[in-house]
Amino acid sequence: MWCYRGGSISTEPRINDRIRVPEVRLVGPSGEQVGIVPLAKALELAQEYDLDLVEVAASARPPVCKLMDYGKFKYESAMKAREARKNQAHTVIKEMKLRPKIDPHDYDTKKGHVVRFLKQGDKVKITIMFRGREQSRPELGYRLLQRLASDVEDLGFIESNPKQDGRNMIMVLGPHKKKTEAMAEAREAQAARKAERQGVAVDEAPSEEAPVEEGTEVASAEVEADVTEAASPEAPAEA
């Protein structure tokens, strides 16, 4: 009776002595087709080239194997996967909560956060919270949401119209820019700021040339005149 004892199933390809087939379809180091060769011959060629024999298509008949530096291949694959994850864009839904009778200063602060989120390419869920008798005045929340949407219409649009949800009223704003575009612009702006800071540092660096003091040229001329006068013969006295 077969019994599965658990454990992870390896997704690593078989290499070198782990390959258990009589023959393989061999691909050379540069991608050239060598043809179907016995496994022993393929392992011999791998040793000759100081490379690994890697099974790249196990389901083929016979399996396809390639001569490569497997350690280098794994490293490059990991770097590519890491770069792909780094550039992958995930749209995030931010949430901002307001009161129907919000103070003007607080409104400007909240709006600033919404602007920042939209510039980053994120969606923003705006929630108006009603308390007590405010629940009988839903039009206050609706007007506030419309005002906010109008104030940021150059950066975002109403993706989900205002709707009542219990004691709250909810609206979702979507950004005009895609997340990838916002990320690219942020990287460009960061690079520009870095270059500007480096340029300022170079401009403010002191010059290595020593400053020329005033009067140096005159003093040198006076010394030269004194030396010339001392070296010249005295004029003969008049008889």
C-alpha positions as CSV (number, residue, x, y, z in Angstrom):
1,M,0.0,0.0,0.0
2,W,1.4,3.4,-1.0
3,C,1.6,6.0,1.7
4,Y,2.6,9.6,1.3
5,R,4.8,10.7,4.2
6,G,4.7,14.4,3.5
7,G,7.7,16.7,2.7
8,S,8.3,19.1,-0.1
9,I,8.6,18.0,-3.7
10,S,11.8,19.3,-5.2
11,T,11.4,21.5,-8.3
12,E,15.1,21.5,-9.0
13,P,16.1,19.9,-12.3
14,R,18.2,16.7,-12.2
15,I,21.9,17.2,-12.8
16,N,24.9,15.0,-13.5
17,D,24.7,11.7,-11.7
18,R,21.1,12.3,-10.6
19,I,20.0,11.8,-14.3
20,R,18.8,8.1,-14.6
21,V,18.2,7.5,-18.3
22,P,20.2,5.5,-20.8
23,E,20.5,8.3,-23.4
24,V,19.7,12.0,-23.7
25,R,19.2,14.6,-26.4
26,L,22.2,16.8,-25.7
27,V,22.5,20.6,-26.2
28,G,25.9,22.1,-26.2
29,P,27.2,25.1,-24.1
30,S,26.3,27.6,-26.8
31,G,22.9,26.1,-27.6
32,E,24.1,24.0,-30.4
33,Q,22.3,20.6,-31.0
34,V,24.7,17.7,-30.4
35,G,22.1,15.0,-30.9
36,I,21.0,11.9,-29.0
37,V,24.0,10.5,-27.1
38,P,24.4,7.9,-24.3
39,L,24.3,9.3,-20.8
40,A,27.8,8.2,-20.2
41,K,29.0,10.2,-23.2
42,A,27.1,13.3,-22.1
43,L,28.6,13.1,-18.6
44,E,32.1,12.7,-20.2
45,L,31.6,15.8,-22.3
46,A,30.4,17.7,-19.2
47,Q,33.5,16.8,-17.4
48,E,35.6,17.7,-20.4
49,Y,34.1,21.2,-20.6
50,D,34.1,21.5,-16.8
51,L,30.4,22.1,-16.8
52,D,27.2,20.4,-15.5
53,L,24.8,18.2,-17.3
54,V,21.4,19.6,-16.6
55,E,18.1,18.0,-17.5
56,V,16.0,20.9,-19.0
57,A,13.1,18.9,-20.5
58,A,12.4,15.8,-18.4
59,S,9.1,14.9,-20.2
60,A,10.8,14.7,-23.6
61,R,11.7,11.3,-25.0
62,P,14.6,11.1,-24.6
63,P,15.0,13.9,-22.0
64,V,16.7,17.0,-23.2
65,C,19.9,17.9,-21.3
66,K,22.2,20.9,-21.7
67,L,25.8,21.5,-20.7
68,M,26.0,24.6,-18.5
69,D,27.4,26.1,-15.3
70,Y,24.5,25.3,-13.1
71,G,25.7,27.4,-10.2
72,K,25.9,30.5,-12.4
73,F,22.6,29.7,-14.0
74,K,20.8,29.5,-10.6
75,Y,22.4,32.8,-9.5
76,E,21.3,34.6,-12.7
77,S,17.8,33.2,-12.4
78,A,17.5,34.4,-8.8
79,M,18.6,37.9,-9.8
80,K,16.1,38.0,-12.6
81,A,13.3,36.9,-10.3
82,R,14.3,39.5,-7.7
83,E,14.4,42.3,-10.3
84,A,11.0,41.2,-11.6
85,R,9.5,41.3,-8.1
86,K,11.1,44.7,-7.5
87,N,9.5,46.2,-10.7
88,Q,6.1,44.5,-10.1
89,A,3.4,47.0,-9.4
90,H,0.8,46.3,-6.7
91,T,-2.1,48.7,-6.6
92,V,-2.9,49.4,-2.9
93,I,-6.2,50.8,-1.6
94,K,-5.5,53.5,1.0
95,E,-8.2,54.6,3.4
96,M,-9.0,58.1,4.6
97,K,-11.7,58.8,7.2
98,L,-13.5,62.2,7.5
99,R,-16.3,63.7,9.6
100,P,-19.2,65.5,7.9
101,K,-18.4,68.7,9.8
102,I,-14.7,68.6,9.4
103,D,-12.5,71.6,10.2
104,P,-11.1,73.5,7.1
105,H,-7.5,72.9,8.3
106,D,-8.2,69.2,8.9
107,Y,-9.8,69.0,5.5
108,D,-6.7,70.4,3.8
109,T,-4.5,68.0,5.7
110,K,-6.7,65.0,4.7
111,K,-6.8,66.2,1.1
112,G,-3.0,66.4,1.1
113,H,-2.8,62.7,2.0
114,V,-5.3,61.8,-0.7
115,V,-3.2,63.8,-3.3
116,R,-0.1,61.9,-2.2
117,F,-1.7,58.5,-2.5
118,L,-3.1,59.3,-5.9
119,K,0.3,60.5,-7.1
120,Q,1.8,57.2,-6.0
121,G,-0.7,55.4,-8.2
122,D,-2.8,54.0,-5.3
123,K,-6.6,53.9,-4.9
124,V,-8.1,55.8,-2.0
125,K,-11.2,54.7,-0.1
126,I,-12.9,57.8,1.4
127,T,-15.1,57.1,4.4
128,I,-17.4,59.7,6.0
129,M,-18.3,58.7,9.5
130,F,-21.7,59.9,10.9
131,R,-22.4,60.1,14.6
132,G,-25.6,60.8,16.5
133,R,-27.9,63.2,14.7
134,E,-25.5,63.4,11.7
135,Q,-27.0,60.2,10.4
136,S,-30.1,62.1,9.5
137,R,-28.1,64.5,7.3
138,P,-26.5,62.2,4.7
139,E,-26.4,65.0,2.2
140,L,-23.6,66.6,4.3
141,G,-21.4,63.6,3.6
142,Y,-22.3,63.4,0.0
143,R,-21.4,67.1,-0.6
144,L,-18.1,66.6,1.2
145,L,-17.2,63.6,-1.0
146,Q,-18.1,65.5,-4.2
147,R,-16.0,68.5,-3.0
148,L,-13.0,66.3,-2.4
149,A,-13.4,64.5,-5.7
150,S,-13.6,67.9,-7.5
151,D,-10.4,69.1,-5.7
152,V,-8.3,66.1,-6.8
153,E,-9.9,65.6,-10.3
154,D,-6.6,66.3,-12.0
155,L,-5.0,63.3,-10.2
156,G,-7.9,60.8,-9.8
157,F,-11.5,60.0,-10.7
158,I,-14.5,58.5,-8.9
159,E,-14.2,54.8,-9.3
160,S,-17.0,54.0,-6.9
161,N,-19.8,56.5,-6.4
162,P,-20.7,57.5,-2.8
163,K,-23.0,55.0,-1.1
164,Q,-24.3,54.6,2.4
165,D,-22.9,51.7,4.4
166,G,-24.5,51.7,7.9
167,R,-23.3,54.7,9.8
168,N,-20.7,55.5,7.1
169,M,-20.7,56.8,3.5
170,I,-18.0,55.4,1.2
171,M,-16.5,56.5,-2.1
172,V,-13.5,55.1,-3.9
173,L,-11.1,57.3,-5.9
174,G,-8.9,55.8,-8.6
175,P,-5.6,57.3,-9.9
176,H,-5.3,58.5,-13.5
177,K,-1.7,57.2,-13.5
178,K,-0.9,53.6,-13.4
179,K,1.2,52.3,-10.5
180,T,4.1,51.4,-12.8
181,E,4.2,55.0,-14.3
182,A,4.1,56.5,-10.8
183,M,7.0,54.2,-9.7
184,A,9.0,55.2,-12.7
185,E,8.5,58.9,-12.1
186,A,9.4,58.5,-8.5
187,R,12.7,56.8,-9.4
188,E,13.5,59.5,-12.0
189,A,12.8,62.3,-9.4
190,Q,14.9,60.5,-6.8
191,A,17.8,60.2,-9.3
192,A,17.4,63.9,-10.3
193,R,17.6,64.9,-6.6
194,K,20.6,62.8,-6.0
195,A,22.4,64.3,-9.1
196,E,21.5,67.8,-7.9
197,R,22.9,67.1,-4.4
198,Q,26.1,65.8,-5.9
199,G,26.4,68.9,-8.2
200,V,26.0,71.2,-5.2
201,A,28.6,69.3,-3.3
202,V,31.1,69.7,-6.2
203,D,30.4,73.4,-6.6
204,E,30.9,74.1,-2.9
205,A,34.2,72.2,-2.7
206,P,37.2,74.5,-2.0
207,S,39.6,75.1,-4.8
208,E,43.0,73.3,-4.5
209,E,44.9,76.3,-6.0
210,A,46.4,78.6,-3.4
211,P,45.2,82.2,-3.6
212,V,47.6,84.7,-4.9
213,E,48.2,87.4,-2.3
214,E,48.1,91.1,-3.3
215,G,51.4,92.8,-3.7
216,T,53.4,89.6,-4.5
217,E,54.3,90.7,-8.0
218,V,55.4,94.2,-6.8
219,A,57.6,92.7,-4.1
220,S,59.3,90.4,-6.5
221,A,60.0,93.3,-8.8
222,E,61.6,95.3,-6.0
223,V,63.8,92.3,-5.0
224,E,64.9,91.8,-8.6
225,A,65.9,95.5,-8.8
226,D,68.0,95.3,-5.6
227,V,69.9,92.3,-6.9
228,T,70.6,94.0,-10.3
229,E,71.9,97.1,-8.6
230,A,74.2,95.2,-6.3
231,A,75.7,93.1,-9.1
232,S,76.5,96.1,-11.4
233,P,80.1,97.6,-11.2
234,E,80.5,101.0,-9.6
235,A,80.8,103.9,-12.0
236,P,84.4,105.4,-12.2
237,A,84.9,108.5,-10.2
238,E,85.4,111.7,-12.1
239,A,88.9,112.9,-12.3
